[in-house]
């Protein structure tokens, strides 16, 4: 499932028709289940979900490797 670009914050494109989606809601974090944003394509009614926390963790790992070590 495609995720929105972290810098622009744009919603994902539909996997079926490629048209942009609209955020229709979010499922809050409960226990071990992460926060999930839910998007819908108006053209073909495809539902997509994105877990922003997992995406942010991957970005942090990549940027942490590029940083200079502390002295």
C-alpha positions in Angstrom: 0.0 0.0 0.0 1.5 3.4 -0.9 2.0 5.9 1.9 1.9 9.7 1.7 5.2 11.4 1.1 6.5 12.5 4.6 7.6 16.0 3.6 4.5 17.0 1.6 1.9 15.2 3.7 -0.2 14.4 0.6 -2.6 11.5 0.9 -1.7 8.3 -1.0 -2.8 7.7 -4.6 -5.4 5.0 -5.3 -3.8 1.6 -6.1 -6.4 0.8 -8.7 -7.0 4.1 -10.7 -4.1 6.3 -9.6 -6.3 9.2 -8.5 -5.6 11.0 -5.2 -7.6 9.8 -2.2 -9.4 11.7 0.6 -8.9 11.1 4.3 -12.2 9.8 5.7 -11.1 9.1 9.3 -8.5 7.8 11.7 -8.5 4.8 14.1 -6.8 5.8 17.3 -4.0 3.9 19.0 -5.4 1.3 21.3 -3.1 -0.9 23.3 -0.5 -2.4 20.9 -2.5 -1.4 17.8 -0.9 1.7 16.1 -2.7 4.9 14.9 -4.2 4.3 11.4 -5.4 6.9 8.9 -8.1 5.7 6.5 -8.4 7.1 2.9 -11.0 6.6 0.2 -10.8 7.1 -3.6 -14.0 8.9 -4.7 -13.6 7.5 -8.3 -13.6 3.8 -7.6 -14.4 3.5 -3.8 -11.1 1.8 -2.9 -10.3 2.1 0.8 -6.6 2.5 1.9 -5.1 2.7 5.3 -1.7 4.2 6.4 0.1 3.7 9.7 2.1 7.0 10.0 4.1 5.9 13.1 5.8 3.0 11.1 6.6 5.5 8.3 8.1 8.0 10.8 10.2 5.2 12.4 11.7 4.3 9.1 12.6 7.9 8.4 14.2 8.3 11.8 16.4 5.2 11.2 17.5 6.5 7.8 18.3 10.0 9.0 20.0 8.7 12.1 22.5 6.7 10.0 23.3 9.9 8.0 24.1 12.0 11.1 27.7 12.6 12.2 28.8 10.7 15.3 29.0 12.7 18.6 32.4 13.6 20.0 
